[in-house]
Amino acid sequence: MAGAVEAFADLVADSLRVLGPDHPDTLTARNNLAFWRSRPRRGRLRTTRREDE
């Protein structure tokens, strides 16, 4: 997962430089980066509670 974050961060930087901030591909890359950054890290305890407990 850390590899995905690094790859999308590099892609966002390149897209901004080459395509500009408002290009659809740049916006997609930024969205994908935000998605991977928001994912819980492997091994991290989730503290959500089930409704039926």
C-alpha positions as CSV (number, residue, x, y, z in Angstrom):
1,M,0.0,0.0,0.0
2,A,2.9,2.4,0.7
3,G,4.0,1.7,-2.8
4,A,0.7,2.9,-4.2
5,V,0.8,6.1,-2.2
6,E,4.3,6.9,-3.4
7,A,3.4,6.0,-7.0
8,F,0.3,8.2,-7.0
9,A,2.2,11.1,-5.4
10,D,4.8,10.9,-8.2
11,L,2.0,10.7,-10.8
12,V,0.3,13.8,-9.3
13,A,3.5,15.8,-9.4
14,D,4.1,14.8,-13.0
15,S,0.5,15.4,-14.0
16,L,0.5,18.9,-12.5
17,R,3.8,19.8,-14.3
18,V,2.8,18.4,-17.7
19,L,-1.0,18.7,-17.8
20,G,-1.9,21.4,-15.3
21,P,-4.1,21.4,-12.2
22,D,-7.5,21.3,-13.9
23,H,-6.8,18.5,-16.4
24,P,-9.1,15.5,-15.9
25,D,-6.2,13.0,-15.6
26,T,-4.6,15.2,-13.0
27,L,-7.8,15.3,-11.0
28,T,-8.2,11.5,-11.3
29,A,-4.6,11.0,-10.0
30,R,-5.3,13.3,-7.1
31,N,-8.5,11.4,-6.3
32,N,-6.6,8.1,-6.4
33,L,-3.9,9.5,-4.1
34,A,-6.4,10.7,-1.6
35,F,-8.1,7.2,-1.7
36,W,-4.9,5.4,-0.9
37,R,-3.9,7.8,1.8
38,S,-7.2,7.3,3.5
39,R,-7.0,3.5,3.6
40,P,-6.2,2.0,7.0
41,R,-2.7,0.6,7.2
42,R,-2.3,-3.1,7.4
43,G,-2.2,-4.3,10.9
44,R,-3.9,-1.3,12.3
45,L,-6.7,-2.0,14.7
46,R,-10.1,-0.9,13.5
47,T,-12.2,0.5,16.2
48,T,-15.6,0.4,14.6
49,R,-18.5,-1.2,16.5
50,R,-21.0,-3.6,15.0
51,E,-24.6,-2.7,15.3
52,D,-25.7,-6.2,16.5
53,E,-23.3,-6.3,19.4
